[in-house]
Amino acid sequence: CSNCGHLLTKDELPLSVRRWQCPSCQQANDRDINASINILQHADKVLTHQ
Ligand SMILES: [Zn+2]
C-alpha cells in the first residue's frame, strides 16, 4: 500500500484485481497507480543516495 506501506500477499491481491482497499488503513487503491507510486518512491530513494 502506497499510503501506509502495508504489504498484501498474492492471495489478498490476485493479478485480476485492479482496485482494492487496504486492510490496514482502508485506503482505496488502484493497483497500477499504487505500483507506480511504489516504483517512483524506490527510484527517488536510489537516485538521492547516489
Ligand atoms: Zn494502507
mmCIF file of the protein (N, C-alpha, C, O) and its ligand, coordinates in Angstrom:
data_MODEL
# 
_entry.id   MODEL 
# 
loop_
_entity.id 
_entity.type 
_entity.pdbx_number_of_molecules 
1 polymer     1 
2 non-polymer 1 
# 
_entity_poly.entity_id                      1 
_entity_poly.type                           'polypeptide(L)' 
_entity_poly.nstd_linkage                   no 
_entity_poly.nstd_monomer                   no 
_entity_poly.pdbx_seq_one_letter_code       CSNCGHLLTKDELPLSVRRWQCPSCQQANDRDINASINILQHADKVLTHQ 
_entity_poly.pdbx_seq_one_letter_code_can   CSNCGHLLTKDELPLSVRRWQCPSCQQANDRDINASINILQHADKVLTHQ 
_entity_poly.pdbx_strand_id                 A 
# 
loop_
_entity_poly_seq.entity_id 
_entity_poly_seq.num 
_entity_poly_seq.mon_id 
_entity_poly_seq.hetero 
1 1  CYS n 
1 2  SER n 
1 3  ASN n 
1 4  CYS n 
1 5  GLY n 
1 6  HIS n 
1 7  LEU n 
1 8  LEU n 
1 9  THR n 
1 10 LYS n 
1 11 ASP n 
1 12 GLU n 
1 13 LEU n 
1 14 PRO n 
1 15 LEU n 
1 16 SER n 
1 17 VAL n 
1 18 ARG n 
1 19 ARG n 
1 20 TRP n 
1 21 GLN n 
1 22 CYS n 
1 23 PRO n 
1 24 SER n 
1 25 CYS n 
1 26 GLN n 
1 27 GLN n 
1 28 ALA n 
1 29 ASN n 
1 30 ASP n 
1 31 ARG n 
1 32 ASP n 
1 33 ILE n 
1 34 ASN n 
1 35 ALA n 
1 36 SER n 
1 37 ILE n 
1 38 ASN n 
1 39 ILE n 
1 40 LEU n 
1 41 GLN n 
1 42 HIS n 
1 43 ALA n 
1 44 ASP n 
1 45 LYS n 
1 46 VAL n 
1 47 LEU n 
1 48 THR n 
1 49 HIS n 
1 50 GLN n 
# 
loop_
_struct_asym.id 
_struct_asym.entity_id 
A 1 
B 2 
# 
loop_
_chem_comp.id 
_chem_comp.type 
_chem_comp.mon_nstd_flag 
ALA 'L-peptide linking' y 
ARG 'L-peptide linking' y 
ASN 'L-peptide linking' y 
ASP 'L-peptide linking' y 
CYS 'L-peptide linking' y 
GLN 'L-peptide linking' y 
GLU 'L-peptide linking' y 
GLY 'peptide linking'   y 
HIS 'L-peptide linking' y 
ILE 'L-peptide linking' y 
LEU 'L-peptide linking' y 
LYS 'L-peptide linking' y 
PRO 'L-peptide linking' y 
SER 'L-peptide linking' y 
THR 'L-peptide linking' y 
TRP 'L-peptide linking' y 
VAL 'L-peptide linking' y 
ZN  non-polymer         . 
# 
_pdbx_entity_nonpoly.entity_id   2 
_pdbx_entity_nonpoly.name        ? 
_pdbx_entity_nonpoly.comp_id     ZN 
# 
_pdbx_nonpoly_scheme.asym_id         B 
_pdbx_nonpoly_scheme.entity_id       2 
_pdbx_nonpoly_scheme.mon_id          ZN 
_pdbx_nonpoly_scheme.ndb_seq_num     1 
_pdbx_nonpoly_scheme.pdb_seq_num     101 
_pdbx_nonpoly_scheme.auth_seq_num    101 
_pdbx_nonpoly_scheme.pdb_mon_id      ZN 
_pdbx_nonpoly_scheme.auth_mon_id     ZN 
_pdbx_nonpoly_scheme.pdb_strand_id   A 
_pdbx_nonpoly_scheme.pdb_ins_code    . 
# 
loop_
_atom_site.group_PDB 
_atom_site.id 
_atom_site.type_symbol 
_atom_site.label_atom_id 
_atom_site.label_alt_id 
_atom_site.label_comp_id 
_atom_site.label_asym_id 
_atom_site.label_entity_id 
_atom_site.label_seq_id 
_atom_site.pdbx_PDB_ins_code 
_atom_site.Cartn_x 
_atom_site.Cartn_y 
_atom_site.Cartn_z 
_atom_site.occupancy 
_atom_site.B_iso_or_equiv 
_atom_site.pdbx_formal_charge 
_atom_site.auth_seq_id 
_atom_site.auth_comp_id 
_atom_site.auth_asym_id 
_atom_site.auth_atom_id 
_atom_site.pdbx_PDB_model_num 
ATOM   1   N  N  . CYS A 1 1  ? 0.841  -1.190  0.000   1.00 0.00 ? 1   CYS A N  1 
ATOM   2   C  CA . CYS A 1 1  ? 0.000  0.000   0.000   1.00 0.00 ? 1   CYS A CA 1 
ATOM   3   C  C  . CYS A 1 1  ? 0.877  1.241   0.000   1.00 0.00 ? 1   CYS A C  1 
ATOM   4   O  O  . CYS A 1 1  ? 1.792  1.363   0.815   1.00 0.00 ? 1   CYS A O  1 
ATOM   5   N  N  . SER A 1 2  ? 0.598  2.162   -0.915  1.00 0.00 ? 2   SER A N  1 
ATOM   6   C  CA . SER A 1 2  ? 1.429  3.359   -1.027  1.00 0.00 ? 2   SER A CA 1 
ATOM   7   C  C  . SER A 1 2  ? 1.165  4.336   0.106   1.00 0.00 ? 2   SER A C  1 
ATOM   8   O  O  . SER A 1 2  ? 1.962  5.244   0.343   1.00 0.00 ? 2   SER A O  1 
ATOM   9   N  N  . ASN A 1 3  ? 0.058  4.157   0.802   1.00 0.00 ? 3   ASN A N  1 
ATOM   10  C  CA . ASN A 1 3  ? -0.297 5.094   1.868   1.00 0.00 ? 3   ASN A CA 1 
ATOM   11  C  C  . ASN A 1 3  ? 0.346  4.725   3.198   1.00 0.00 ? 3   ASN A C  1 
ATOM   12  O  O  . ASN A 1 3  ? 0.919  5.584   3.868   1.00 0.00 ? 3   ASN A O  1 
ATOM   13  N  N  . CYS A 1 4  ? 0.257  3.452   3.587   1.00 0.00 ? 4   CYS A N  1 
ATOM   14  C  CA . CYS A 1 4  ? 0.733  3.054   4.906   1.00 0.00 ? 4   CYS A CA 1 
ATOM   15  C  C  . CYS A 1 4  ? 1.876  2.054   4.833   1.00 0.00 ? 4   CYS A C  1 
ATOM   16  O  O  . CYS A 1 4  ? 2.487  1.750   5.858   1.00 0.00 ? 4   CYS A O  1 
ATOM   17  N  N  . GLY A 1 5  ? 2.184  1.528   3.632   1.00 0.00 ? 5   GLY A N  1 
ATOM   18  C  CA . GLY A 1 5  ? 3.276  0.587   3.500   1.00 0.00 ? 5   GLY A CA 1 
ATOM   19  C  C  . GLY A 1 5  ? 2.883  -0.840  3.757   1.00 0.00 ? 5   GLY A C  1 
ATOM   20  O  O  . GLY A 1 5  ? 3.738  -1.725  3.767   1.00 0.00 ? 5   GLY A O  1 
ATOM   21  N  N  . HIS A 1 6  ? 1.598  -1.088  3.965   1.00 0.00 ? 6   HIS A N  1 
ATOM   22  C  CA . HIS A 1 6  ? 1.128  -2.458  4.195   1.00 0.00 ? 6   HIS A CA 1 
ATOM   23  C  C  . HIS A 1 6  ? 1.350  -3.302  2.943   1.00 0.00 ? 6   HIS A C  1 
ATOM   24  O  O  . HIS A 1 6  ? 1.040  -2.870  1.833   1.00 0.00 ? 6   HIS A O  1 
ATOM   25  N  N  . LEU A 1 7  ? 1.889  -4.509  3.127   1.00 0.00 ? 7   LEU A N  1 
ATOM   26  C  CA . LEU A 1 7  ? 2.126  -5.402  2.007   1.00 0.00 ? 7   LEU A CA 1 
ATOM   27  C  C  . LEU A 1 7  ? 1.041  -6.467  1.942   1.00 0.00 ? 7   LEU A C  1 
ATOM   28  O  O  . LEU A 1 7  ? 0.698  -7.075  2.956   1.00 0.00 ? 7   LEU A O  1 
ATOM   29  N  N  . LEU A 1 8  ? 0.503  -6.690  0.746   1.00 0.00 ? 8   LEU A N  1 
ATOM   30  C  CA . LEU A 1 8  ? -0.528 -7.705  0.574   1.00 0.00 ? 8   LEU A CA 1 
ATOM   31  C  C  . LEU A 1 8  ? 0.074  -8.933  -0.079  1.00 0.00 ? 8   LEU A C  1 
ATOM   32  O  O  . LEU A 1 8  ? 0.974  -8.828  -0.913  1.00 0.00 ? 8   LEU A O  1 
ATOM   33  N  N  . THR A 1 9  ? -0.431 -10.109 0.307   1.00 0.00 ? 9   THR A N  1 
ATOM   34  C  CA . THR A 1 9  ? 0.009  -11.351 -0.311  1.00 0.00 ? 9   THR A CA 1 
ATOM   35  C  C  . THR A 1 9  ? -0.679 -11.534 -1.657  1.00 0.00 ? 9   THR A C  1 
ATOM   36  O  O  . THR A 1 9  ? -1.627 -10.820 -1.983  1.00 0.00 ? 9   THR A O  1 
ATOM   37  N  N  . LYS A 1 10 ? -0.193 -12.496 -2.435  1.00 0.00 ? 10  LYS A N  1 
ATOM   38  C  CA . LYS A 1 10 ? -0.810 -12.767 -3.732  1.00 0.00 ? 10  LYS A CA 1 
ATOM   39  C  C  . LYS A 1 10 ? -2.252 -13.251 -3.564  1.00 0.00 ? 10  LYS A C  1 
ATOM   40  O  O  . LYS A 1 10 ? -3.090 -13.041 -4.441  1.00 0.00 ? 10  LYS A O  1 
ATOM   41  N  N  . ASP A 1 11 ? -2.531 -13.897 -2.437  1.00 0.00 ? 11  ASP A N  1 
ATOM   42  C  CA . ASP A 1 11 ? -3.893 -14.352 -2.176  1.00 0.00 ? 11  ASP A CA 1 
ATOM   43  C  C  . ASP A 1 11 ? -4.814 -13.171 -1.897  1.00 0.00 ? 11  ASP A C  1 
ATOM   44  O  O  . ASP A 1 11 ? -5.976 -13.167 -2.303  1.00 0.00 ? 11  ASP A O  1 
ATOM   45  N  N  . GLU A 1 12 ? -4.284 -12.173 -1.203  1.00 0.00 ? 12  GLU A N  1 
ATOM   46  C  CA . GLU A 1 12 ? -5.090 -10.998 -0.883  1.00 0.00 ? 12  GLU A CA 1 
ATOM   47  C  C  . GLU A 1 12 ? -5.297 -10.118 -2.104  1.00 0.00 ? 12  GLU A C  1 
ATOM   48  O  O  . GLU A 1 12 ? -6.320 -9.446  -2.230  1.00 0.00 ? 12  GLU A O  1 
ATOM   49  N  N  . LEU A 1 13 ? -4.313 -10.127 -3.009  1.00 0.00 ? 13  LEU A N  1 
ATOM   50  C  CA . LEU A 1 13 ? -4.385 -9.247  -4.172  1.00 0.00 ? 13  LEU A CA 1 
ATOM   51  C  C  . LEU A 1 13 ? -4.028 -10.016 -5.449  1.00 0.00 ? 13  LEU A C  1 
ATOM   52  O  O  . LEU A 1 13 ? -2.900 -9.923  -5.933  1.00 0.00 ? 13  LEU A O  1 
ATOM   53  N  N  . PRO A 1 14 ? -4.984 -10.771 -5.992  1.00 0.00 ? 14  PRO A N  1 
ATOM   54  C  CA . PRO A 1 14 ? -4.736 -11.506 -7.240  1.00 0.00 ? 14  PRO A CA 1 
ATOM   55  C  C  . PRO A 1 14 ? -4.475 -10.533 -8.387  1.00 0.00 ? 14  PRO A C  1 
ATOM   56  O  O  . PRO A 1 14 ? -4.874 -9.369  -8.333  1.00 0.00 ? 14  PRO A O  1 
ATOM   57  N  N  . LEU A 1 15 ? -3.805 -11.022 -9.416  1.00 0.00 ? 15  LEU A N  1 
ATOM   58  C  CA . LEU A 1 15 ? -3.468 -10.161 -10.548 1.00 0.00 ? 15  LEU A CA 1 
ATOM   59  C  C  . LEU A 1 15 ? -4.704 -9.612  -11.254 1.00 0.00 ? 15  LEU A C  1 
ATOM   60  O  O  . LEU A 1 15 ? -4.639 -8.578  -11.918 1.00 0.00 ? 15  LEU A O  1 
ATOM   61  N  N  . SER A 1 16 ? -5.828 -10.308 -11.108 1.00 0.00 ? 16  SER A N  1 
ATOM   62  C  CA . SER A 1 16 ? -7.052 -9.884  -11.788 1.00 0.00 ? 16  SER A CA 1 
ATOM   63  C  C  . SER A 1 16 ? -7.719 -8.710  -11.085 1.00 0.00 ? 16  SER A C  1 
ATOM   64  O  O  . SER A 1 16 ? -8.575 -8.037  -11.659 1.00 0.00 ? 16  SER A O  1 
ATOM   65  N  N  . VAL A 1 17 ? -7.323 -8.470  -9.841  1.00 0.00 ? 17  VAL A N  1 
ATOM   66  C  CA . VAL A 1 17 ? -7.934 -7.381  -9.076  1.00 0.00 ? 17  VAL A CA 1 
ATOM   67  C  C  . VAL A 1 17 ? -7.220 -6.075  -9.401  1.00 0.00 ? 17  VAL A C  1 
ATOM   68  O  O  . VAL A 1 17 ? -6.020 -5.946  -9.159  1.00 0.00 ? 17  VAL A O  1 
ATOM   69  N  N  . ARG A 1 18 ? -7.949 -5.112  -9.944  1.00 0.00 ? 18  ARG A N  1 
ATOM   70  C  CA . ARG A 1 18 ? -7.340 -3.840  -10.311 1.00 0.00 ? 18  ARG A CA 1 
ATOM   71  C  C  . ARG A 1 18 ? -7.572 -2.767  -9.242  1.00 0.00 ? 18  ARG A C  1 
ATOM   72  O  O  . ARG A 1 18 ? -6.782 -1.832  -9.110  1.00 0.00 ? 18  ARG A O  1 
ATOM   73  N  N  . ARG A 1 19 ? -8.657 -2.910  -8.488  1.00 0.00 ? 19  ARG A N  1 
ATOM   74  C  CA . ARG A 1 19 ? -8.917 -1.959  -7.415  1.00 0.00 ? 19  ARG A CA 1 
ATOM   75  C  C  . ARG A 1 19 ? -9.085 -2.722  -6.112  1.00 0.00 ? 19  ARG A C  1 
ATOM   76  O  O  . ARG A 1 19 ? -9.753 -3.755  -6.072  1.00 0.00 ? 19  ARG A O  1 
ATOM   77  N  N  . TRP A 1 20 ? -8.482 -2.218  -5.058  1.00 0.00 ? 20  TRP A N  1 
ATOM   78  C  CA . TRP A 1 20 ? -8.563 -2.912  -3.788  1.00 0.00 ? 20  TRP A CA 1 
ATOM   79  C  C  . TRP A 1 20 ? -8.498 -1.900  -2.653  1.00 0.00 ? 20  TRP A C  1 
ATOM   80  O  O  . TRP A 1 20 ? -8.071 -0.759  -2.827  1.00 0.00 ? 20  TRP A O  1 
ATOM   81  N  N  . GLN A 1 21 ? -8.936 -2.358  -1.489  1.00 0.00 ? 21  GLN A N  1 
ATOM   82  C  CA . GLN A 1 21 ? -8.905 -1.493  -0.319  1.00 0.00 ? 21  GLN A CA 1 
ATOM   83  C  C  . GLN A 1 21 ? -7.919 -2.050  0.691   1.00 0.00 ? 21  GLN A C  1 
ATOM   84  O  O  . GLN A 1 21 ? -7.953 -3.235  1.024   1.00 0.00 ? 21  GLN A O  1 
ATOM   85  N  N  . CYS A 1 22 ? -7.057 -1.197  1.163   1.00 0.00 ? 22  CYS A N  1 
ATOM   86  C  CA . CYS A 1 22 ? -6.040 -1.627  2.115   1.00 0.00 ? 22  CYS A CA 1 
ATOM   87  C  C  . CYS A 1 22 ? -6.695 -2.055  3.424   1.00 0.00 ? 22  CYS A C  1 
ATOM   88  O  O  . CYS A 1 22 ? -7.469 -1.290  4.000   1.00 0.00 ? 22  CYS A O  1 
ATOM   89  N  N  . PRO A 1 23 ? -6.396 -3.279  3.912   1.00 0.00 ? 23  PRO A N  1 
ATOM   90  C  CA . PRO A 1 23 ? -6.982 -3.740  5.173   1.00 0.00 ? 23  PRO A CA 1 
ATOM   91  C  C  . PRO A 1 23 ? -6.407 -3.022  6.384   1.00 0.00 ? 23  PRO A C  1 
ATOM   92  O  O  . PRO A 1 23 ? -6.959 -3.105  7.481   1.00 0.00 ? 23  PRO A O  1 
ATOM   93  N  N  . SER A 1 24 ? -5.303 -2.320  6.188   1.00 0.00 ? 24  SER A N  1 
ATOM   94  C  CA . SER A 1 24 ? -4.650 -1.656  7.304   1.00 0.00 ? 24  SER A CA 1 
ATOM   95  C  C  . SER A 1 24 ? -5.136 -0.218  7.484   1.00 0.00 ? 24  SER A C  1 
ATOM   96  O  O  . SER A 1 24 ? -5.513 0.182   8.585   1.00 0.00 ? 24  SER A O  1 
ATOM   97  N  N  . CYS A 1 25 ? -5.125 0.559   6.393   1.00 0.00 ? 25  CYS A N  1 
ATOM   98  C  CA . CYS A 1 25 ? -5.502 1.975   6.504   1.00 0.00 ? 25  CYS A CA 1 
ATOM   99  C  C  . CYS A 1 25 ? -6.812 2.281   5.800   1.00 0.00 ? 25  CYS A C  1 
ATOM   100 O  O  . CYS A 1 25 ? -7.289 3.415   5.841   1.00 0.00 ? 25  CYS A O  1 
ATOM   101 N  N  . GLN A 1 26 ? -7.403 1.269   5.146   1.00 0.00 ? 26  GLN A N  1 
ATOM   102 C  CA . GLN A 1 26 ? -8.709 1.387   4.486   1.00 0.00 ? 26  GLN A CA 1 
ATOM   103 C  C  . GLN A 1 26 ? -8.668 2.268   3.244   1.00 0.00 ? 26  GLN A C  1 
ATOM   104 O  O  . GLN A 1 26 ? -9.724 2.596   2.702   1.00 0.00 ? 26  GLN A O  1 
ATOM   105 N  N  . GLN A 1 27 ? -7.494 2.661   2.777   1.00 0.00 ? 27  GLN A N  1 
ATOM   106 C  CA . GLN A 1 27 ? -7.422 3.487   1.580   1.00 0.00 ? 27  GLN A CA 1 
ATOM   107 C  C  . GLN A 1 27 ? -7.739 2.649   0.349   1.00 0.00 ? 27  GLN A C  1 
ATOM   108 O  O  . GLN A 1 27 ? -7.259 1.524   0.207   1.00 0.00 ? 27  GLN A O  1 
ATOM   109 N  N  . ALA A 1 28 ? -8.565 3.220   -0.550  1.00 0.00 ? 28  ALA A N  1 
ATOM   110 C  CA . ALA A 1 28 ? -8.865 2.548   -1.807  1.00 0.00 ? 28  ALA A CA 1 
ATOM   111 C  C  . ALA A 1 28 ? -7.723 2.791   -2.773  1.00 0.00 ? 28  ALA A C  1 
ATOM   112 O  O  . ALA A 1 28 ? -7.313 3.933   -2.982  1.00 0.00 ? 28  ALA A O  1 
ATOM   113 N  N  . ASN A 1 29 ? -7.203 1.715   -3.367  1.00 0.00 ? 29  ASN A N  1 
ATOM   114 C  CA . ASN A 1 29 ? -6.058 1.829   -4.254  1.00 0.00 ? 29  ASN A CA 1 
ATOM   115 C  C  . ASN A 1 29 ? -6.351 1.220   -5.621  1.00 0.00 ? 29  ASN A C  1 
ATOM   116 O  O  . ASN A 1 29 ? -7.060 0.220   -5.730  1.00 0.00 ? 29  ASN A O  1 
ATOM   117 N  N  . ASP A 1 30 ? -5.802 1.829   -6.647  1.00 0.00 ? 30  ASP A N  1 
ATOM   118 C  CA . ASP A 1 30 ? -5.757 1.223   -7.974  1.00 0.00 ? 30  ASP A CA 1 
ATOM   119 C  C  . ASP A 1 30 ? -4.401 0.565   -8.101  1.00 0.00 ? 30  ASP A C  1 
ATOM   120 O  O  . ASP A 1 30 ? -3.384 1.208   -7.842  1.00 0.00 ? 30  ASP A O  1 
ATOM   121 N  N  . ARG A 1 31 ? -4.355 -0.705  -8.494  1.00 0.00 ? 31  ARG A N  1 
ATOM   122 C  CA . ARG A 1 31 ? -3.081 -1.434  -8.411  1.00 0.00 ? 31  ARG A CA 1 
ATOM   123 C  C  . ARG A 1 31 ? -1.998 -0.847  -9.312  1.00 0.00 ? 31  ARG A C  1 
ATOM   124 O  O  . ARG A 1 31 ? -0.824 -0.856  -8.942  1.00 0.00 ? 31  ARG A O  1 
ATOM   125 N  N  . ASP A 1 32 ? -2.366 -0.340  -10.478 1.00 0.00 ? 32  ASP A N  1 
ATOM   126 C  CA . ASP A 1 32 ? -1.356 0.234   -11.370 1.00 0.00 ? 32  ASP A CA 1 
ATOM   127 C  C  . ASP A 1 32 ? -0.805 1.539   -10.813 1.00 0.00 ? 32  ASP A C  1 
ATOM   128 O  O  . ASP A 1 32 ? 0.400  1.784   -10.854 1.00 0.00 ? 32  ASP A O  1 
ATOM   129 N  N  . ILE A 1 33 ? -1.700 2.373   -10.292 1.00 0.00 ? 33  ILE A N  1 
ATOM   130 C  CA . ILE A 1 33 ? -1.256 3.634   -9.710  1.00 0.00 ? 33  ILE A CA 1 
ATOM   131 C  C  . ILE A 1 33 ? -0.431 3.366   -8.467  1.00 0.00 ? 33  ILE A C  1 
ATOM   132 O  O  . ILE A 1 33 ? 0.594  4.007   -8.237  1.00 0.00 ? 33  ILE A O  1 
ATOM   133 N  N  . ASN A 1 34 ? -0.886 2.414   -7.667  1.00 0.00 ? 34  ASN A N  1 
ATOM   134 C  CA . ASN A 1 34 ? -0.166 2.060   -6.453  1.00 0.00 ? 34  ASN A CA 1 
ATOM   135 C  C  . ASN A 1 34 ? 1.239  1.556   -6.784  1.00 0.00 ? 34  ASN A C  1 
ATOM   136 O  O  . ASN A 1 34 ? 2.216  1.922   -6.130  1.00 0.00 ? 34  ASN A O  1 
ATOM   137 N  N  . ALA A 1 35 ? 1.320  0.707   -7.814  1.00 0.00 ? 35  ALA A N  1 
ATOM   138 C  CA . ALA A 1 35 ? 2.617  0.179   -8.229  1.00 0.00 ? 35  ALA A CA 1 
ATOM   139 C  C  . ALA A 1 35 ? 3.517  1.303   -8.725  1.00 0.00 ? 35  ALA A C  1 
ATOM   140 O  O  . ALA A 1 35 ? 4.716  1.323   -8.446  1.00 0.00 ? 35  ALA A O  1 
ATOM   141 N  N  . SER A 1 36 ? 2.925  2.237   -9.465  1.00 0.00 ? 36  SER A N  1 
ATOM   142 C  CA . SER A 1 36 ? 3.704  3.362   -9.996  1.00 0.00 ? 36  SER A CA 1 
ATOM   143 C  C  . SER A 1 36 ? 4.272  4.201   -8.866  1.00 0.00 ? 36  SER A C  1 
ATOM   144 O  O  . SER A 1 36 ? 5.429  4.620   -8.914  1.00 0.00 ? 36  SER A O  1 
ATOM   145 N  N  . ILE A 1 37 ? 3.453  4.446   -7.845  1.00 0.00 ? 37  ILE A N  1 
ATOM   146 C  CA . ILE A 1 37 ? 3.912  5.241   -6.702  1.00 0.00 ? 37  ILE A CA 1 
ATOM   147 C  C  . ILE A 1 37 ? 5.039  4.516   -5.989  1.00 0.00 ? 37  ILE A C  1 
ATOM   148 O  O  . ILE A 1 37 ? 6.028  5.137   -5.600  1.00 0.00 ? 37  ILE A O  1 
ATOM   149 N  N  . ASN A 1 38 ? 4.900  3.204   -5.812  1.00 0.00 ? 38  ASN A N  1 
ATOM   150 C  CA . ASN A 1 38 ? 5.945  2.432   -5.143  1.00 0.00 ? 38  ASN A CA 1 
ATOM   151 C  C  . ASN A 1 38 ? 7.247  2.485   -5.930  1.00 0.00 ? 38  ASN A C  1 
ATOM   152 O  O  . ASN A 1 38 ? 8.319  2.637   -5.344  1.00 0.00 ? 38  ASN A O  1 
ATOM   153 N  N  . ILE A 1 39 ? 7.163  2.362   -7.254  1.00 0.00 ? 39  ILE A N  1 
ATOM   154 C  CA . ILE A 1 39 ? 8.348  2.410   -8.106  1.00 0.00 ? 39  ILE A CA 1 
ATOM   155 C  C  . ILE A 1 39 ? 8.982  3.797   -8.033  1.00 0.00 ? 39  ILE A C  1 
ATOM   156 O  O  . ILE A 1 39 ? 10.203 3.932   -7.953  1.00 0.00 ? 39  ILE A O  1 
ATOM   157 N  N  . LEU A 1 40 ? 8.138  4.819   -8.063  1.00 0.00 ? 40  LEU A N  1 
ATOM   158 C  CA . LEU A 1 40 ? 8.622  6.194   -8.011  1.00 0.00 ? 40  LEU A CA 1 
ATOM   159 C  C  . LEU A 1 40 ? 9.361  6.456   -6.704  1.00 0.00 ? 40  LEU A C  1 
ATOM   160 O  O  . LEU A 1 40 ? 10.430 7.066   -6.697  1.00 0.00 ? 40  LEU A O  1 
ATOM   161 N  N  . GLN A 1 41 ? 8.781  5.990   -5.596  1.00 0.00 ? 41  GLN A N  1 
ATOM   162 C  CA . GLN A 1 41 ? 9.408  6.205   -4.304  1.00 0.00 ? 41  GLN A CA 1 
ATOM   163 C  C  . GLN A 1 41 ? 10.739 5.463   -4.231  1.00 0.00 ? 41  GLN A C  1 
ATOM   164 O  O  . GLN A 1 41 ? 11.706 5.968   -3.661  1.00 0.00 ? 41  GLN A O  1 
ATOM   165 N  N  . HIS A 1 42 ? 10.785 4.259   -4.811  1.00 0.00 ? 42  HIS A N  1 
ATOM   166 C  CA . HIS A 1 42 ? 12.022 3.488   -4.812  1.00 0.00 ? 42  HIS A CA 1 
ATOM   167 C  C  . HIS A 1 42 ? 13.081 4.189   -5.665  1.00 0.00 ? 42  HIS A C  1 
ATOM   168 O  O  . HIS A 1 42 ? 14.237 4.306   -5.259  1.00 0.00 ? 42  HIS A O  1 
ATOM   169 N  N  . ALA A 1 43 ? 12.674 4.657   -6.855  1.00 0.00 ? 43  ALA A N  1 
ATOM   170 C  CA . ALA A 1 43 ? 13.600 5.343   -7.746  1.00 0.00 ? 43  ALA A CA 1 
ATOM   171 C  C  . ALA A 1 43 ? 14.131 6.600   -7.075  1.00 0.00 ? 43  ALA A C  1 
ATOM   172 O  O  . ALA A 1 43 ? 15.314 6.923   -7.191  1.00 0.00 ? 43  ALA A O  1 
ATOM   173 N  N  . ASP A 1 44 ? 13.255 7.305   -6.373  1.00 0.00 ? 44  ASP A N  1 
ATOM   174 C  CA . ASP A 1 44 ? 13.643 8.514   -5.676  1.00 0.00 ? 44  ASP A CA 1 
ATOM   175 C  C  . ASP A 1 44 ? 14.706 8.196   -4.632  1.00 0.00 ? 44  ASP A C  1 
ATOM   176 O  O  . ASP A 1 44 ? 15.688 8.923   -4.484  1.00 0.00 ? 44  ASP A O  1 
ATOM   177 N  N  . LYS A 1 45 ? 14.495 7.103   -3.917  1.00 0.00 ? 45  LYS A N  1 
ATOM   178 C  CA . LYS A 1 45 ? 15.417 6.696   -2.871  1.00 0.00 ? 45  LYS A CA 1 
ATOM   179 C  C  . LYS A 1 45 ? 16.778 6.340   -3.469  1.00 0.00 ? 45  LYS A C  1 
ATOM   180 O  O  . LYS A 1 45 ? 17.817 6.728   -2.934  1.00 0.00 ? 45  LYS A O  1 
ATOM   181 N  N  . VAL A 1 46 ? 16.769 5.604   -4.574  1.00 0.00 ? 46  VAL A N  1 
ATOM   182 C  CA . VAL A 1 46 ? 18.010 5.191   -5.230  1.00 0.00 ? 46  VAL A CA 1 
ATOM   183 C  C  . VAL A 1 46 ? 18.767 6.411   -5.751  1.00 0.00 ? 46  VAL A C  1 
ATOM   184 O  O  . VAL A 1 46 ? 19.977 6.535   -5.560  1.00 0.00 ? 46  VAL A O  1 
ATOM   185 N  N  . LEU A 1 47 ? 18.038 7.303   -6.408  1.00 0.00 ? 47  LEU A N  1 
ATOM   186 C  CA . LEU A 1 47 ? 18.687 8.452   -7.048  1.00 0.00 ? 47  LEU A CA 1 
ATOM   187 C  C  . LEU A 1 47 ? 19.276 9.411   -6.012  1.00 0.00 ? 47  LEU A C  1 
ATOM   188 O  O  . LEU A 1 47 ? 20.357 9.959   -6.225  1.00 0.00 ? 47  LEU A O  1 
ATOM   189 N  N  . THR A 1 48 ? 18.583 9.617   -4.904  1.00 0.00 ? 48  THR A N  1 
ATOM   190 C  CA . THR A 1 48 ? 19.056 10.587  -3.924  1.00 0.00 ? 48  THR A CA 1 
ATOM   191 C  C  . THR A 1 48 ? 20.229 10.059  -3.122  1.00 0.00 ? 48  THR A C  1 
ATOM   192 O  O  . THR A 1 48 ? 20.882 10.824  -2.412  1.00 0.00 ? 48  THR A O  1 
ATOM   193 N  N  . HIS A 1 49 ? 20.512 8.757   -3.221  1.00 0.00 ? 49  HIS A N  1 
ATOM   194 C  CA . HIS A 1 49 ? 21.639 8.199   -2.480  1.00 0.00 ? 49  HIS A CA 1 
ATOM   195 C  C  . HIS A 1 49 ? 22.885 8.043   -3.342  1.00 0.00 ? 49  HIS A C  1 
ATOM   196 O  O  . HIS A 1 49 ? 23.883 7.468   -2.907  1.00 0.00 ? 49  HIS A O  1 
ATOM   197 N  N  . GLN A 1 50 ? 22.820 8.563   -4.575  1.00 0.00 ? 50  GLN A N  1 
ATOM   198 C  CA . GLN A 1 50 ? 24.000 8.447   -5.434  1.00 0.00 ? 50  GLN A CA 1 
ATOM   199 C  C  . GLN A 1 50 ? 24.958 9.603   -5.167  1.00 0.00 ? 50  GLN A C  1 
ATOM   200 O  O  . GLN A 1 50 ? 26.015 9.685   -5.793  1.00 0.00 ? 50  GLN A O  1 
HETATM 201 ZN ZN . ZN  B 2 .  ? -2.688 1.059   3.625   1.00 0.00 2 101 ZN  A ZN 1 
# 
